[in-house]
């Protein structure tokens, strides 16, 4: 089994969770592949470009893969698994499974109209520690990825905190409700989970 971590929106391969997970997997004798999924760039980011990059990495590999995905990376991992049979297991952490819907609800109509009209909206990029403009094409592209359409039966672990301030845990409950192959944990954690990495690893280690 090979392992790959999909970081979240406005993040990168050097995030605190990515580094910590890499250390834990290394201690178990496994490499955790942590690609930069800001594809083709953060400003022009799309879900499709992220999945295409994962296809390049996994390629025609005959080895089975387990993908870990955090927030938006959870959505990317899920839809990558729908396209690549080599991905045999998923571990999703506070996944933004309904990213386009969630973004619209959070931003409101006025901001959405501004984003669509100008083509750009500023977001804080944690990797760069600065504000960066993101093209409206991200939202248009994300609308094509409906997680309710996911039909592949495979082991999926979802850990989603009930104190998540960015993505409601109810979205993961919605996804898991009709899928018996999904194991859902909803501890009283926030979106980042950085203060609970030891407990989180205990859950992951059982399934990885």
C-alpha positions in Angstrom: 0.0 0.0 0.0 1.2 3.5 -0.9 0.0 6.6 0.9 -0.7 10.2 -0.4 -1.9 13.3 1.4 -4.1 15.9 -0.3 -3.8 19.2 1.5 -6.7 21.6 1.8 -7.6 24.9 0.1 -5.1 27.8 0.6 -2.7 25.3 2.1 0.3 23.4 0.8 2.6 20.4 1.3 4.4 22.0 4.2 1.4 22.5 6.4 1.6 21.4 10.0 -0.7 18.4 9.5 1.2 17.3 6.4 4.6 17.4 8.1 3.2 15.6 11.2 1.6 12.8 9.2 4.8 12.4 7.2 6.7 11.8 10.4 4.1 9.3 11.6 4.1 7.3 8.4 7.9 7.4 8.3 8.1 5.9 11.8 6.0 3.0 10.5 8.4 2.5 7.5 6.1 4.1 4.9 6.6 7.1 2.7 3.7 9.6 2.6 3.6 11.4 -0.8 2.6 15.0 -0.2 2.2 16.8 -3.6 1.6 20.5 -4.0 -2.0 20.5 -5.3 -2.2 24.2 -6.1 -2.7 23.3 -9.8 -2.1 24.9 -12.2 -1.5 27.7 -9.6 -3.4 28.9 -6.5 -4.8 31.8 -8.5 -6.1 29.5 -11.2 -6.9 26.5 -9.0 -9.5 23.9 -10.1 -10.6 20.5 -8.8 -10.1 19.1 -12.3 -6.4 20.2 -12.4 -5.8 18.7 -9.0 -7.2 15.3 -10.0 -5.2 15.4 -13.3 -2.1 15.9 -11.3 -2.9 13.0 -9.0 -3.4 10.9 -12.1 0.1 11.8 -13.2 1.6 10.8 -9.9 -0.3 7.5 -9.6 -0.2 6.9 -13.3 -0.4 3.3 -14.3 0.9 2.1 -11.0 -0.2 -1.4 -10.1 0.2 -0.8 -6.4 -2.8 0.0 -4.3 -3.0 3.5 -2.8 -4.6 5.0 0.3 -5.4 8.7 0.0 -5.7 11.0 3.0 -7.6 14.3 2.2 -8.0 17.3 4.4 -10.9 19.8 3.8 -10.9 20.5 0.0 -8.3 17.8 -0.3 -11.0 15.4 0.9 -13.2 16.3 -2.1 -10.3 15.9 -4.4 -9.3 12.5 -3.0 -12.9 11.3 -3.2 -13.4 12.2 -6.9 -9.9 10.9 -7.7 -10.9 7.6 -6.3 -14.0 7.6 -8.5 -11.7 7.7 -11.5 -8.6 5.6 -10.4 -9.0 2.0 -9.4 -5.5 2.0 -7.8 -7.0 4.1 -5.0 -8.4 1.5 -2.7 -8.9 3.3 0.6 -9.7 6.9 1.7 -9.2 8.7 4.9 -11.0 12.1 4.8 -10.5 14.7 7.5 -13.2 17.4 7.7 -13.8 16.9 4.0 -15.4 19.7 2.0 -17.5 17.2 0.1 -20.0 19.9 -1.1 -17.4 22.7 -1.8 -19.4 24.7 -4.4 -22.6 24.6 -2.4 -20.8 25.4 0.9 -18.9 28.3 -0.8 -22.1 29.8 -2.1 -23.8 29.6 1.3 -20.9 31.1 3.1 -20.2 34.0 0.7 -23.7 35.1 0.0 -25.2 36.4 -3.3 -23.6 39.8 -3.3 -20.0 38.5 -2.9 -20.7 35.7 -5.4 -21.9 38.3 -7.9 -18.9 40.4 -7.3 -16.6 37.3 -7.8 -18.3 36.3 -11.0 -18.3 39.8 -12.4 -14.7 40.7 -11.7 -13.5 37.2 -12.1 -11.4 37.3 -8.9 -11.9 37.1 -5.2 -9.2 37.4 -2.5 -8.5 34.6 0.0 -5.9 34.3 2.7 -3.4 31.8 1.6 -1.9 30.0 4.7 1.0 28.7 2.7 2.1 32.1 1.5 0.7 33.9 4.7 -0.7 36.6 2.4 -3.9 37.5 0.6 -4.1 36.0 -2.9 -6.7 36.4 -5.7 -8.5 33.3 -6.9 -10.3 33.0 -10.2 -14.0 32.4 -10.4 -13.3 29.3 -12.5 -12.7 27.4 -9.3 -16.3 27.7 -8.3 -17.5 26.8 -11.8 -15.3 23.8 -12.0 -16.2 22.6 -8.5 -19.9 22.6 -9.4 -19.3 19.6 -11.7 -18.2 17.5 -8.7 -21.3 16.3 -6.9 -20.3 14.0 -4.0 -23.8 12.6 -3.9 -23.0 10.9 -7.2 -20.1 8.8 -5.7 -21.0 5.2 -6.1 -17.8 3.2 -5.6 -17.9 0.9 -2.6 -14.6 1.0 -0.8 -13.3 1.5 2.7 -13.7 5.2 3.7 -12.9 6.7 7.1 -14.3 10.2 7.7 -13.3 12.2 10.8 -15.2 15.4 11.1 -15.4 17.5 14.2 -18.7 18.8 15.5 -17.0 22.1 16.3 -15.9 22.7 12.7 -16.3 26.4 12.0 -15.6 26.0 8.2 -17.4 22.9 7.0 -20.4 21.5 8.9 -20.0 17.9 10.1 -23.6 17.5 8.9 -22.3 17.3 5.4 -20.2 14.3 6.2 -23.2 12.7 8.0 -25.2 13.4 4.8 -22.7 11.6 2.7 -22.2 8.6 5.1 -25.8 8.0 5.8 -26.6 6.0 2.7 -23.1 4.4 2.4 -22.5 1.4 4.6 -18.8 1.3 3.6 -18.2 4.7 5.3 -17.0 4.8 8.9 -17.8 8.2 10.4 -16.3 9.7 13.6 -17.6 13.1 14.8 -15.5 14.1 17.9 -15.9 17.6 19.4 -13.0 19.1 17.3 -12.5 22.1 15.2 -11.8 22.2 11.4 -8.0 22.2 11.7 -7.7 19.4 14.2 -4.1 20.4 14.9 -4.6 20.1 18.7 -5.9 16.6 18.3 -3.3 15.0 16.0 -2.3 12.2 18.4 -6.0 11.1 18.7 -6.4 11.6 15.0 -3.4 9.4 14.3 -4.8 6.7 16.5 -7.9 6.5 14.3 -5.9 6.7 11.1 -3.5 4.0 12.2 -6.3 1.5 12.5 -7.4 2.0 8.9 -4.2 2.9 7.0 
